[in-house]
Amino acid sequence: MKKTISLLALSILLCGLGFSVRAEAAASVQEIMENMTLRQKVGQLFIVRPDALDFSQTQEQIDNVKEKGVTELTEGMRAALEEYPVGGVALFGKNIESPEQLRLFTSQLKTAEALPLFLAVDEEGGLVARLANSKSFDLPKYPSASETEDAGQMGRTIGAYLKDYGFNMDFAPVADVNSNPDNPVIGKRAFSNDAQVVRKKAAAMAEGLQENGILPVYKHFPGHGDTAEDSHAELAVVHKTLEQLQELEWVPYENQKLPAVMVAHVAAPEAGVEGPASLSHTAITGWLRGLLGHEGLVITDSLSMSAITNTYSPSEACIQAIEAGVDILLMPGSLREAMDGVEDAVKSGRISEERIDESVRRILTAKQSMGLLGTESDYVS
């Protein structure tokens, strides 16, 4: 029988295997997986708001940006992580009060679990920048992606301060092409209405982030730049054929080894995807992994958006996303319902454990490549 992997167990495992700080001597992903329970494997697939780990809050409170957010790791949250061992936490404006508070919070989260967490944030530069746009931080501000000449320097600057504050993942760059001036959600968040310019600048920003140890997440595949709807409120629709998507929206994703791609709640009925691409086997396994050859992580956009919650329960949305080929489930409508539902789906045979392993292997390999799985010196006193 498998035993639950604990911090002590992982420490013993890593030290026993003789692994050190060098990448070639990093902890074996396979060895770690062999010592994980199904529950822990399923947990790795989730990135949640820290507020979701405070079980005294309702989902409405968790999702409400105007509500006071969780700003430190409490004992209750530590207990929640024991029961719901998620793979990452995404911080938002309401979780960020001051430089001192943020550094303490991220340091607490780094020691909260045996397996290290992805610590993520939306820091695109411009309109969406949780740290730079906070009055409590004196950080470089960018007017918008569309007005940024040197995207590489922007990526290096943002990456440097994110690393300083304890983050290791950024939901950026925006790889959408701003081809519809009436689009209600992308606009100047995109680098350009020229696909080749977007490709070049998104790649430069991603490289700048990676230089500072920040995992970039390209978004929002298969393209949110030519939609009339905001997927925060309803299912967005792009009225293009597959060929048209390939000619414009997919140019920023082509022929590149991308670390991670976020899939939007966008339908493309003329291309054969009637519902959200984030839950579509055609969009994820057929297009992103198949036609574009993406081998990195696949992350859903927030599963607490109305485009999903209007139609799907938290567990069903997550199950369908996994069936579609997703690796990471971002902020489901209910952590407990979603994680329990995915685990039950594996136990019932709807999802195979091999399918879960496939995503866990990608997730842990990404964490390993970032040096997050620990070194011998971390575990030997």
N, C-alpha and C positions, 0 to 999 in steps of 0.2 A: 504493500500500500504506500502511495506517495505521501510524504509528510509536507505540511505547510512550510514554505520557505520563509524563514525569519531573517532579520538582520544578522543575528549570530550565525545562522546556518549558511547564509550567503557569504559571510566573512570567512568562515571555515572552508567553504567550497572554493572561494577565490584563492585563499592562501594555500590550501592543499594542492591546488592545481599549479601553484607557483607563478602566478601571473603578476606582471609588473606594469609600470606606466607605459611602456612601449606598446604601440599598436599591435605589433606582431606577437606580443605576450599578453594581450588583453584577455579578459575572462571569456571563456568559450560560451557562445550563445547556446549551443546545443547542450552543454553540461548544465547550464542554468535552467533551460527548458525542461530537462529531464527531472529536475527537482521541484518543479512548479505544479501546483494543483490546477485542476480545471478552472476553479474560481479565480486564481491568480492570473491565469492566461486570459480569461475573458476580461478581467479588470484592465489589462494592458491596452485593450482596444478603446478605452474611454479617456477622453479629456473633458474635464468638467470645470465649471466655475467653482471657486473655493466655497461659495455660499451653499452649493449643493451638498457639501459635507457637514453643514449645520442642519441637522434633522429637525430642529425646532422651527425652521422657516418653511413657509408654504412655497409652492412653485411660483406663485404670483410674486411673492417677495423676492425670490431668487432672480427672476427675470426682470424685475422692475429696476431700471437704472437710477431711479430717483430714491429708492429705498437705501438706507445705510447698509453698506456692504461689510463683509467679513474682512478684517484688516490684520488678524493675527491667527496663529494656529492654536486652537484651544484643545484641552484634553478631550472634549467631546468629539472634535474633528479627528483627532488621532484615533479615537475608538472607531469612528466611522470608517477611517481608512483601513483598519484591521478587517472590518466586515466587507467593505467595498474598496478593494485595493486598486484604484484607478491608475492609469498609466501617465496621466498628466493633469495639470491644472492651468487654466487660462484666467489671467487677471484682467479686470476692467477698471474703468475710472473709479467706481465706487469702492474698489478694494485698495486704492492708492491714495494715501493721505500726505506723505512727506518722504523725502529721501531716506531718512533714518528708519521710518516705519517700513518702507518697502524693502530695504536691505535686510532688516530683521525678519520680515515675513518670508521672503524668498529663502533665507538661510534656514528658517524653521522647516519650510517645505522640503528642502534638500535632504533633511535628515528624518523625514516623516515616515519613509518606507524603506524596506530592504532594497528594492529595485528603484533606481532614481527616476524621478518624475520629469517629463517634459514640462518646462515652465514657460508658458506661451503668453503672447500679448499681441494686440493689433497695433502695430506701429508702422504705418505706411509712409508717414511723412505727409504734411498737409492736413486736410480735414480730419483724417482718422489717425490720431497719435495720442494714445492714452497717457504717456508720460510728458511728451513735449508740450501738449496743449493744457497740461495742468498748471495752475497758477503757483503751485508749490514747488515747481521744478524750474531751474534756470538752464534750459537745454536749447540747442539750435532748433529753430523752427523753419519749416519749409512751407511756402505758400500753397503749393499743390504739386502733385506728380507732373502734371502737364506743363508746369512752369519750371521744372527742374532740368537744368542743362546737363549737369554731371551726376547722373544717377549712381555711378560707382562711388563717388565721394559721399553721397547721401547714404548709401548702404553702409559704408565704412563708419561714418559718424554715428548713425543709428545703432549699428552693431556694437560699437565700442561702449556706448552708454547703456545699452541693454545688458551687455555682459557685466558691466560694472554694477548693475542693480540686480544681478542674479538670474537673468533670463537665459534660455538656450534655444528658444523657438520664436519666430516672428511670422504672423499671418500676413506676409508680404513677400514678394512684390505683387501688385495688381497687374495681371497680364491680360486684362480685358482691353479690347480695341474700342475706343469711344466713337463708334460709327453712327450712333443715333443721338443727336444733340438734345433730344427730348427725354432721354433715359433718366429716370428719377433717382437712381441709386449709384451710378458709376461716375459719369461726367468727368470732372477734373481729377478724380482719383486715378484715372487712366493716364498713361504717359502721352498718348497721342491717338489720333484717329487713323494713323498710318501703322499698319500691322508690323512692318519691318522696324519702324522706330520703337514700337512697344517691345518687340523681341530683343532689340539691342539694349534698351534701357533696363528692361526687367532683368536680363542676364547680368548686366553690370551691377544693379542693386543687389541681386542675389549673391554675386561674388563678394561684394563688399561686406554683406552680413556674414558670409561663411568665413571670411578672413578673421573675424572676431569670435568664431565658435558659435554663431547663431544659425540654426537650421531655417532656411527660407522656405516658405510655403507659397507656391504660385497659386493665384486664384483669379477668376472663378470659372473653371472649365465646366461646360464646353463653350462658354462665352456669355457674359452678362451685359455686354456693352451695347447690344441692339435689342433690348427688351423695353416694353412700355410699362412693365410692372416692377414693383419692389418685392423681392421674395421674403422680406421681413413680414409683409402683410398678406401676400397671396402667392400662388404659384406663378412664376414668371414664364413667359413664352418667347422663344426666338423663332421667327417665321422664316427659316432658311432651310434649304436642302442640304444634304450631307456634303455635296460638292461645294456649296457656298460657304459652309462652315470651315471646310478644309482650306479654302482659298483665303479666308480672312481671319476668323476667330482662332483657328488653331496654329497660325503661323508662329506665335510666341512660344509654343510648346514643341515645335518640330525639331528633330535631330539634336536633342539635348539630353544630357543625363541629369534630370531634375531630382533633387532630394525628396520633394513632396509636392503634391498637387491637391488643392481643395476643389471639390466638385459642388456646383451650385444646385439649388432647387429650381432648375430651369428645364422646361419641356421644350422639345424640338419636334413637333408633330410631323412637319414636312420631311424630316430626316428619319422618322421612325421611332421617336421617343415621346410617347404621349404623356407620361407622368414625370416626376422630378428625376433629373439625370443622376442625382445623388443616390437614388434607389434603383437605378437602371443597369441591368447586366449589359445591355447593348452599349450604353454610354461609357461604362467603366471598363468592363472586360473586353468588349468589342472595339470601342473607339480608342480610349486612353491607353490601355495596355496592348491592345491588338494593333490597330492602325498606326498609333503613335509610338508604340514600343516602350511605354513608360514602365520602368522597373522599380521606381522608388515608392514612397508611401502615398497612399490615397486617403484623403481626409474629407469627410462631409463638411458642408457648411453647417452652421448651428442647427441642430435638430429640434430646437425649441422655437424656431421661426414658424409663423402661422402657415407658411406654404406647406409645412409638414404636419403641424398639430391640428390643422383644420380637417385633415383626412385620416391620419394614422395615429395609433396609440404609440407611446414611447417604445414599448417592446417591439411592436410590429415594424416600426420604422427602422430600428436598429437591426432586426433580423433581416429585413429586405435589403438593407445596405450591405450587410455582410454577404448575403447571397449574391449581390451584384458585383462584389469584389473589393469593397471598401476595407481598409485596414484600421482606420481610427474614426470613432463615432464622437462627434463634437457636441457636447452639451445637450443631451437628450432632455425631453420634457420632464422626466422623473428618473433620476439615477437609479433608485432602488428598483422601480418597476422595469426599467430597461435592462439593467445588468442581470437581475433575476430571470427576466424573460429570455435573454440570450443564453444563459446557462441552462435553463430548462429546454430550450430548443436543441441544444447539443445533447442533453441527456435523453431527449425523446427521439433523436436521430434526424430531426429536420435539418440541422447543420452538423456536419461531421467535425470531430475534434481535429482532424487533419486540416480542415479549412481554417479553423482557429489558429492552429500551429503556423500555418502559412503567414498569417498576418503578424502573429507574435514574433516570428523569426525576423520579419522585416523591421518591426519596431525595435527589437533588441539590437539588431544589426546597426540600425541608425544610431541608437544610443551608444553602442560600442564605438562606432566611427567617430563620435563626438567626444569620446573619452569619459562617458558618464557611468560606465559600469564599474568603476572603481579600479584601484591599483593595489598591489600588495602592501604598499606603505600605508594605505588607508585603513587597513585591517590588522596591522601588526603594531603592537604597542612597544 
